[in-house]
């Protein structure tokens, strides 16, 4: 993609976000966005054919901002919960200037099933990216369970974040930490249950010690 087109895409997205913050999602039209961005209507259409494309671009921009702060190597001293806490707090920090926009999108989605259907997979993809950034696999059945779990945590903590006016988002941090700790405990219980032998299967024998007489 050429640099001028990148610039036009960013200008259009910035214009869209500003309009949504001022007027609400439902009141914004593509023509409004084109005028605010200084683009011809046909030029905007080539970049973003509808408002849903602009919403998805906004979600992707937040994803990129969060992932930009991810270290290329995992710290072995950190747990998955530690890394998820860091990743999700970076997401809330990235969303902080856009709180009114996200609130408007949520209200609109509650009344617009097309918008809701577009936001759902985009948000799930974001949660998959957050898991991968934290070193947790997001594919397969186990990955799908993790995605749903993190999505539930995200939705619950968002209600705290939406009312958190502190500079350091202390209430949001406390809520996120508590939810992740609870999820970690449940995951440990599930893993212990999954490792139990099934009925009729012999109990696993412990490995003999190297220096024992039986070895």
N, C-alpha and C positions, 0 to 999 in steps of 0.2 A: 504494500500500500504506500502511495506517495506521501511525502510530507505535507503538501497542501491539503490532501484529502484527510489526513490525520487531524490537521488543524481544524478543518471544517467539521469533522465528527465531534471533536472536543467542544467546539463552539456551540454546536447544535445541542449537545447533551447538557452543557452548562446552562444554555438558555432554557431548556426544558425544565431542569431542576429548579431554576430561579422562578419560573412561572408556576410550577407545582407548589413551591413554598408559599407564593403570594396568593394564588387563586384556588389551589386544590386541583387534584388530578382530573376530576370530571370536567372542570371548566376550561381546561387547556385543549386547544386544537393544534393539529399539525401546522396550520397556517400561522397560528400565534407563534409557534416555535420558529418557523422560517423567518418571520419578520424580526423577532427578537435576536436571532442569530445572524441577521443580515444576509440570508441566503434566499435564492429563488426557490419557489415551491417544488419545482422539478428536481432541483439540486438536493433539497432536503429529502425528497422521496427516494432518490438514489442511495442516500446514506442510511435513512431510516424510513422504511415503507409505512410504518404505523407507530402508534404510541407504545405498543407492547415492545417493539424493538428498542425503543428508548429506555423503557424500564429494565429490560434485560441488560442493556449496555451499562446502566447505572449499577446493577448488581455485580456485573463483571468488573467494573472499575473498583468497587469496594474490595472484591476478591483480590485483585492485583495489588492494591495498596496493602492489604494484610499480608499477602505472600511475599511482598518485597522485604518485609522485616523478618522473614524466616531464615534461620541459619542453614547453610547448605549441609552441615554435619550435625547429627544429633548428639546432645550431651549425654554420655552414659550415666551421669550422676542424677539425671532428671527422670522422673517417672512419666508415663503417658499422661497422667492427670496433670502434672506440672506443665507439660508442654501444651496440653489442651487449654489450660487456664491462660497461658501466655497468648496463645493464638486467638482465643475468643475475646480476651480483653483488648487485643489489638483491633479486633473487628468492631467492638463497641466504641473504641477511641476513634476509629475511622468514620463511624456512623454518627458520632456526636454532633458534628456541624449540620447533619442532614436529618435530625430527629423529626422536624416538622414534615419533611418530605416523606419519610417512611410512615409516619402516622397517617398522612393523607392517602398514601397507597394502601395501607391496611383498611382504612375506612372505605375506600373505593372498592377494594376487593371483596368486602363483605356484602356489597350490593351488586357487583359485576362479576358473574361467574367466569366470563372469558378472561378477565384480568386475574382472577384467583387461580384459574387453571394454568395461566402462563407463569405466575409467580411460584407455584408449588414446585415444579421441576427445577427452576432456577435456584430456589432456596435449598433444595436437596443437593444439587450440585455443589453449592457453596459449602454445605456441611461436609460433603465428601472431601472437598479440598482442605477444609480445616482439619479433618481427621488425618489426611495424608501428610499435611504439614507438621502434625504432631507425632508422626511416625506410627500411626494406627491404620491398618489396612481398611479400605472402604469398599472393597469388592466382595462378591459372593454373598452367601446368606448371612454370615457373621457381620460383614461390612454393612449390609442393608439394615441389620438390627442396630448397629452402632450409629448409622445415619439417623434412624428414627429416634434413637435415644438422645442424640445430640440436638436434633431438631426440637424435641420436647423441652430440653434444658434451655435452648435458645429462646423459645417462646415464653417460658416461665420467667427467665431472667430479664427478658425485654420489658416486662411490665414494671420491674423495679427500675431498670435503666431509664424508662420513659419518664419517671418522676424523680430521678436522681439529678439534683442540681449542684452537687458538690464538684469542686474543681478536679479532684482525683478519682471521681466515680467510686468512692469508697463503698457505698451501699451496693452498687452493682458488683464490685469485686467480692464482697461478702456473700451475696446471693449466689454468684457463680461458683465460688469455692465450695459452698455448702452443697449445691446440687451435684457438682462433680465428685465430691467425696461420697455422697449417697450412691451415685452411679457406680463408682469404683467398688463399693462394698457389695452391691448387687452383682456386679461382674465377677467378683471373687467367689461369691456363693454359686453362681452359675457354672463357673469353671470347675469348682470342686464337685458339683453334681455331675457335670459332664464326664469327669474323670473316674467316677465310681463304676465298678464293674457291673454289668447287667446281670439280672437274675440267671443263675445257672452257669455263669462264667466264673472260673477260679480267681481267687484273689491274687493279684500280682505278687510274685515272690521278690523279696528284697535282694538286691545285688550283694554277693558275698564280698566281705572286705578283703583287700589285697593280702593282708598279713594274717588272715584267719587260718586255722588249720584246715578248714574245708576247701580253701581256694586251691 
